[in-house]
Every structure is written in C-alpha cells, then in structure tokens.
C-alpha cells in the first residue's frame, strides 16, 4: 500500500475494503471520517460502559471511572457521557484519579466481536469502575457539566480525553449522598510503540 508503510492500521483497512491488490487510496476517501462499520478493519473499537449506577453514600461523592489497563498496549479515547442525577448540580471530570472499585469490561458497539457470556455482550479491553467511598475529587480536572434533576443529560467533552495504558478518566458527582446513573462512551485501538511516548 503506497504511502502507508508507517500506518499499518490504515493499510489494513484499505486492503480489507478494496482488496489485496489495492496500491493507492481510492479518490474521495478520507480515512478519519470513514464509515463506522469500517472501524473494525482498523482495529478501532467503539464502546460504552453500559448503564452504570452508583448508590448514594452519606457525605461521599459517587464516581464512574474509565481505565486503560496498564499492559493493554492500546490507546483509549473518551468523548461523551449521558448522566442522570437526582438533583440539579454539576459533575466534575478528571484524569488520573485514585482507582475506583468493581472493574468490569466495557461493551462493544460492534456485534461482530466475540460474545462474552459474563456481561452478555461483546466486550473490549477498556474497563469501567465505580465508587462512592470518599468526598475528595481526585485527579486533575478537565471539564465540568451541569446536571438536571431526574432528567438524563447528554454531555460531549470539549476535547476527547486520550488515555495511554495505566491512566484513567473519572466522572464525579459533585453532590454528596446522591445516586449517579449513566453511560460513558468512547473507542480504543492498538497503539504503535512510538505513540506511547511523547
């Protein structure tokens, strides 16, 4: 594939869609705005946490966390959320907060991936966690959003958060003693070695 020697995931996409004999990118195709069903051929997997619920805990903040496991050799991107709180308030988004509990694999949006019996859905490497055991907003803050009492609110991060292996993204309910429900969305893909160091 001419011009894609250093980008094997794009070369793989082009070979799978246009055949092994394709030597150049067909006119009119822009690889980063391609069709969602082609993401699998680049090994780019869209995911959701599925519905998360963390119970109210007296004097503590509930939180959801997305984690890229330490040895994943993957890049995880978090870009959207849909959250539901009991009262009007705010949620605070941070990076590299203390690790939460109850790890579970995130769910793949692409049903062509292998089915996992535990969650009853295809899964990815990205992990979701929950906790309600402290009243400290941990990690460095990257965004915050207003919530509406009893109404799900869609939230798009100002810029997607990119997690290398061993890093996490956390959504804190700023109101203590409140149940937090929601979904977090993003995608993951394998990382080339040079992508994991600045």
C-alpha positions as CSV (number, residue, x, y, z in Angstrom):
1,X,0.0,0.0,0.0
2,X,1.8,3.1,-1.3
3,X,2.3,5.8,1.4
4,X,1.0,3.8,4.3
5,X,4.2,1.8,5.3
6,X,4.2,3.5,8.7
7,X,0.5,3.3,9.3
8,X,-0.4,-0.4,9.2
9,X,-3.9,0.0,10.6
10,X,-4.9,2.2,7.6
11,X,-3.2,-0.1,5.1
12,X,-5.2,-3.0,6.7
13,X,-8.4,-1.0,6.3
14,X,-7.7,-0.3,2.6
15,X,-6.7,-4.0,1.9
16,X,-9.9,-5.3,3.5
17,X,-12.3,-2.9,1.7
18,X,-10.7,-2.7,-1.7
19,X,-8.7,-6.0,-1.9
20,X,-5.2,-7.2,-1.6
21,X,-4.2,-5.6,-4.9
22,X,-5.1,-2.1,-3.9
23,X,-1.9,0.0,-4.1
24,X,-3.3,3.6,-3.7
25,X,-6.1,5.1,-1.7
26,X,-9.2,5.4,-3.9
27,X,-10.2,9.0,-4.7
28,X,-12.7,10.7,-2.4
29,X,-12.0,8.7,0.7
30,X,-10.8,10.4,3.9
31,X,-9.7,7.8,6.3
32,X,-10.6,9.6,9.6
33,X,-14.2,10.3,8.6
34,X,-14.8,6.9,7.1
35,X,-17.9,4.7,7.7
36,X,-18.4,3.4,11.3
37,X,-18.6,-0.2,10.2
38,X,-15.1,0.0,8.8
39,X,-13.6,0.9,12.2
40,X,-13.2,-2.9,12.9
41,X,-10.8,-3.2,10.0
42,X,-8.5,-0.5,11.6
43,X,-8.9,-2.3,14.9
44,X,-10.7,0.7,16.2
45,X,-13.5,-0.5,18.6
46,X,-16.3,1.8,19.8
47,X,-17.5,1.1,23.3
48,X,-19.9,2.1,26.1
49,X,-19.8,1.3,29.8
50,X,-23.4,0.1,29.6
51,X,-25.6,1.5,32.3
52,X,-23.7,2.3,35.4
53,X,-25.3,3.0,38.8
54,X,-23.6,4.1,42.0
55,X,-25.7,4.3,45.1
56,X,-25.9,7.4,47.3
57,X,-23.4,7.3,50.3
58,X,-23.7,9.7,53.2
59,X,-21.0,12.5,53.0
60,X,-19.4,10.9,49.9
61,X,-19.3,11.6,46.1
62,X,-20.3,8.9,43.7
63,X,-18.0,8.4,40.7
64,X,-17.7,6.5,37.4
65,X,-14.2,5.7,36.1
66,X,-12.8,4.6,32.7
67,X,-9.5,2.8,32.9
68,X,-7.0,1.8,30.2
69,X,-5.3,-1.2,31.8
70,X,-1.5,-0.9,32.5
71,X,-0.3,-3.5,29.9
72,X,-3.1,-3.0,27.3
73,X,-0.8,-1.6,24.6
74,X,-3.9,0.3,23.5
75,X,-5.0,3.9,23.2
76,X,-8.4,4.7,24.8
77,X,-10.4,7.8,23.8
78,X,-13.3,9.0,26.0
79,X,-15.6,11.6,24.3
80,X,-19.2,11.5,25.5
81,X,-21.4,10.8,28.5
82,X,-25.1,10.6,29.4
83,X,-25.8,11.1,33.1
84,X,-28.8,11.2,35.4
85,X,-28.7,12.7,38.9
86,X,-31.5,13.1,41.5
87,X,-30.9,16.9,42.0
88,X,-29.7,19.8,39.9
89,X,-25.9,20.1,40.3
90,X,-22.7,19.5,38.5
91,X,-20.4,16.6,37.6
92,X,-16.6,17.1,37.5
93,X,-14.4,15.2,35.0
94,X,-10.8,14.4,36.0
95,X,-7.9,12.4,34.7
96,X,-5.7,10.1,36.8
97,X,-7.9,10.0,40.0
98,X,-7.4,7.3,42.6
99,X,-8.5,3.9,41.3
100,X,-12.2,3.1,41.9
101,X,-13.7,-0.4,42.5
102,X,-15.8,-3.1,40.9
103,X,-14.0,-3.4,37.5
104,X,-16.0,-4.5,34.5
105,X,-15.2,-4.6,30.8
106,X,-16.8,-2.0,28.6
107,X,-19.3,-3.2,26.0
108,X,-18.5,-3.1,22.3
109,X,-20.9,-1.4,19.9
110,X,-19.9,-3.8,17.1
111,X,-21.7,-7.1,17.4
112,X,-19.2,-8.8,15.1
113,X,-16.8,-9.1,18.0
114,X,-16.8,-12.3,20.1
115,X,-19.7,-12.6,22.5
116,X,-18.7,-12.6,26.2
117,X,-21.1,-14.7,28.4
118,X,-20.5,-12.7,31.7
119,X,-21.9,-9.3,30.6
120,X,-24.0,-10.9,27.8
121,X,-22.4,-8.8,25.1
122,X,-19.2,-8.4,23.1
123,X,-16.5,-6.6,25.2
124,X,-13.3,-4.5,24.7
125,X,-10.1,-4.0,26.7
126,X,-11.3,-0.7,28.3
127,X,-12.5,-1.1,31.9
128,X,-15.3,0.7,33.8
129,X,-15.2,1.1,37.6
130,X,-17.5,2.7,40.2
131,X,-17.0,4.0,43.8
132,X,-18.8,6.1,46.5
133,X,-16.3,5.8,49.3
134,X,-14.8,9.3,49.7
135,X,-15.6,13.0,49.5
136,X,-12.4,14.1,47.6
137,X,-12.4,15.0,43.9
138,X,-9.2,13.3,42.8
139,X,-7.1,13.7,39.7
140,X,-6.6,16.8,37.6
141,X,-9.8,18.5,36.4
142,X,-10.5,18.7,32.7
143,X,-14.2,19.6,32.5
144,X,-17.5,20.0,34.3
145,X,-21.1,19.9,33.3
146,X,-24.5,20.9,34.8
147,X,-27.0,18.2,35.6
148,X,-30.8,18.3,35.7
149,X,-33.0,16.8,38.4
150,X,-34.3,13.4,37.2
151,X,-33.6,14.1,33.5
152,X,-30.8,12.4,31.6
153,X,-28.3,14.9,30.2
154,X,-26.0,14.2,27.1
155,X,-22.5,15.6,27.6
156,X,-19.7,16.0,25.0
157,X,-16.3,16.7,26.3
158,X,-14.7,19.9,25.0
159,X,-11.9,17.8,23.6
160,X,-11.7,14.0,23.8
161,X,-9.6,12.6,26.6
162,X,-6.8,10.3,25.4
163,X,-5.7,7.6,27.8
164,X,-2.4,5.7,27.5
165,X,-2.0,2.4,29.4
166,X,-2.3,2.9,33.1
167,X,-4.4,6.1,33.0
168,X,-8.0,6.8,33.9
169,X,-10.8,9.2,33.3
170,X,-13.3,9.8,36.2
171,X,-16.7,11.5,36.4
172,X,-17.5,12.7,39.9
173,X,-20.9,13.7,41.1
174,X,-20.2,17.0,43.0
175,X,-23.3,16.5,45.2
176,X,-22.6,14.2,48.1
177,X,-25.1,11.4,49.1
178,X,-26.7,11.2,45.7
179,X,-27.2,8.3,43.3
180,X,-25.5,8.7,40.0
181,X,-26.5,6.8,36.9
182,X,-25.3,7.0,33.3
183,X,-23.2,5.8,30.4
184,X,-19.8,6.8,29.2
185,X,-18.7,6.4,25.5
186,X,-15.5,6.2,23.5
187,X,-13.3,4.0,21.5
188,X,-10.0,2.1,21.7
189,X,-7.4,0.9,19.3
190,X,-4.0,-0.8,19.3
191,X,-1.0,1.6,19.8
192,X,2.2,1.7,17.8
193,X,5.2,1.8,20.2
194,X,6.0,5.4,19.1
195,X,2.5,6.5,20.1
196,X,3.0,5.6,23.7
197,X,5.9,8.1,24.4
198,X,5.8,11.8,23.7
